[in-house]
């Protein structure tokens, strides 16, 4: 995933840039006080994006809601992606 698109996802979900670093930027979720590093690479692996979403916890809820509003696909829960089963239980959403 392109870093620019991932950062937009985080900010749309309510996260803010806390500080710039030499190799990573730190993003902060004000809803729960959690923070996570985001690498400065132009391309970030999808597995790392999923891990960062999990580290920021409530961002995952916002991420699913944003994807639904934009009509984007939701990950398949049968692939056992991080946090998806939890989201389906919390939000009652069943992916296509």
C-alpha positions as CSV (number, residue, x, y, z in Angstrom):
1,X,0.0,0.0,0.0
2,X,1.3,3.5,-0.8
3,X,2.3,5.4,2.3
4,X,0.3,8.4,1.3
5,X,-2.9,6.4,1.1
6,X,-2.2,4.7,4.4
7,X,-1.6,8.0,6.2
8,X,-4.9,9.3,4.7
9,X,-6.6,6.3,6.2
10,X,-5.1,7.0,9.6
11,X,-6.0,10.6,9.6
12,X,-9.5,9.9,8.3
13,X,-9.9,7.5,11.3
14,X,-8.9,10.3,13.7
15,X,-5.2,9.7,14.3
16,X,-2.6,12.6,14.3
17,X,1.1,12.8,13.6
18,X,2.8,13.1,17.0
19,X,6.4,13.6,15.7
20,X,8.7,13.0,12.8
21,X,11.6,10.7,13.2
22,X,14.7,9.8,11.1
23,X,13.2,6.5,9.9
24,X,9.6,6.5,11.2
25,X,6.9,9.0,12.0
26,X,4.9,8.4,15.1
27,X,1.1,8.5,14.8
28,X,-1.1,9.0,17.9
29,X,-4.8,8.0,18.5
30,X,-6.3,10.6,20.9
31,X,-9.3,8.4,21.5
32,X,-7.3,5.8,23.5
33,X,-3.9,7.3,23.9
34,X,-2.1,4.6,21.8
35,X,0.7,5.4,19.4
36,X,2.5,3.5,16.6
37,X,5.4,4.0,14.3
38,X,4.9,4.3,10.5
39,X,7.9,3.9,8.3
40,X,9.0,6.6,5.8
41,X,9.1,4.1,2.9
42,X,6.9,5.1,-0.1
43,X,5.5,1.5,-0.1
44,X,4.4,-0.2,3.1
45,X,3.5,-3.9,3.1
46,X,-0.1,-4.7,3.7
47,X,0.8,-7.0,6.7
48,X,2.6,-4.0,8.3
49,X,-0.4,-1.7,7.7
50,X,-2.7,-4.3,9.4
51,X,-0.3,-4.5,12.3
52,X,-0.2,-0.7,12.7
53,X,-4.0,-0.6,12.6
54,X,-4.1,-3.2,15.4
55,X,-1.6,-1.2,17.4
56,X,-3.8,1.9,17.2
57,X,-6.8,-0.2,18.1
58,X,-9.8,2.1,17.5
59,X,-8.4,3.1,14.2
60,X,-9.5,-0.4,12.9
61,X,-13.1,0.4,13.6
62,X,-12.8,3.7,11.7
63,X,-10.9,2.0,8.9
64,X,-13.8,-0.5,8.3
65,X,-16.4,2.2,8.5
66,X,-14.5,4.4,6.1
67,X,-14.1,1.5,3.6
68,X,-17.9,0.8,3.9
69,X,-18.7,4.5,3.2
70,X,-16.4,4.6,0.2
71,X,-17.8,1.2,-1.1
72,X,-14.4,-0.4,-0.9
73,X,-14.0,-4.2,-0.2
74,X,-13.6,-5.4,3.4
75,X,-11.1,-8.1,4.1
76,X,-12.4,-11.7,4.2
77,X,-12.6,-13.0,7.8
78,X,-11.7,-16.5,6.6
79,X,-8.2,-15.3,5.7
80,X,-7.6,-14.8,9.5
81,X,-6.3,-11.2,9.0
82,X,-5.5,-9.4,12.2
83,X,-8.5,-7.9,13.9
84,X,-11.1,-8.8,11.2
85,X,-13.0,-11.4,13.4
86,X,-13.1,-8.9,16.2
87,X,-14.5,-6.2,13.9
88,X,-17.2,-8.4,12.6
89,X,-18.2,-9.2,16.2
90,X,-18.2,-5.6,17.3
91,X,-19.8,-4.0,14.3
92,X,-21.9,-6.9,13.1
93,X,-20.5,-6.5,9.5
94,X,-20.2,-9.5,7.3
95,X,-17.8,-9.0,4.3
96,X,-18.9,-9.9,0.8
